[in-house]
Each structure stands twice: as structure tokens, then as C-alpha cells.
Amino acid sequence: VLVLKLSNKCTVWSLNVGQTAQGGLDKFGQPMFFAAQHEEDKLVYPTVYSLWIEPNMMPAMFTHAEVSPYIFGGADLMMAGVLKRRNGTFGGMSKGEPRCIVAVENPVPYAVGPLLLGEQNAAARQGKA
């Protein structure tokens, strides 16, 4: 395991499998976990790469595929774009808990981060998730 501290105050843990750039991987290996060094957020998150390997590693929030270009462009997930589960809830949300974002049309997680709202605030379906 290789630990990198990046200039943006993010720490990344990579799995170095001993391959060089010629073997298909960069010299740092595959990024598995990261931690943002913000005062309000001291959690370690799996990378999207880790979630592709083990998609059930963390709870998911579901959206339609049309939401993904906005997330890729840097927008926060808005509650209006979050789909309720079959039981009519969002799956037990507490502010600050880690979640991944999954499009129902493709079961592979494509983003990860902390919740900005709890379940009670989410019921209004307004604001950032």
C-alpha cells in the first residue's frame, strides 16, 4: 500500500501491485481510498475504483442517468434528483454519512461523498443532498 499526500490536502491510499507504467498502471498503482483534509470531514472514503470492485461497500443514493453529467461537471447532487427506494424512503440518511451515487440504469457507483442533509430535511426534496 502506498500513501500519497497531495497538494490539495487530500490523502490517497493506493494498491501498488508491482507493475510499472509499461505494465498498464502508473507508478502509484490503483487508488483505493482517500481522505479530504477538511475540518468538517475527517472520514476515509473508498474511491470509485474501489466501489467498482465492491459496489456494496457503502450505501447508495440512486438517480437517473441524466443527472450524471452535472455531477461529473462538479455540481452537488440535488435532492430533486434523488430517487426514493421502494419503501418510499431515502434509506435512512444522517448528515455527514458517506454515500455513493448510482444511476438506476447502471449499477456501478460514479461518485462518493458525505451527505449534506439528514432524512427529515430530505423529505422536502429541496437543496443539496
C-alpha angles and dihedrals in degrees: 000000000000121000118207126189108202128205091248089067093257123132118210127194112205132190106231108202095183098256123130129219088272089058092059101265130089119245092267098057126217117335108236106169138010139189124202111216099225121137093235095045120052099153128120112231131197113243120242086254090060090048091053088058095043109016094177093060091106137013117274137221113212127221137162119265091251089071095058099078089059092050091047088052091058102264121142116246108260120215090236087067096049117098121219119236123249090269090059097251135101092241104266108306126197123181111261097019115133118250137170124219120234130181110225089225091059120032094207115106114240104181139025136195147115125301114252094197137043126228094267093053091042092061089075087061091218131116135019119330 
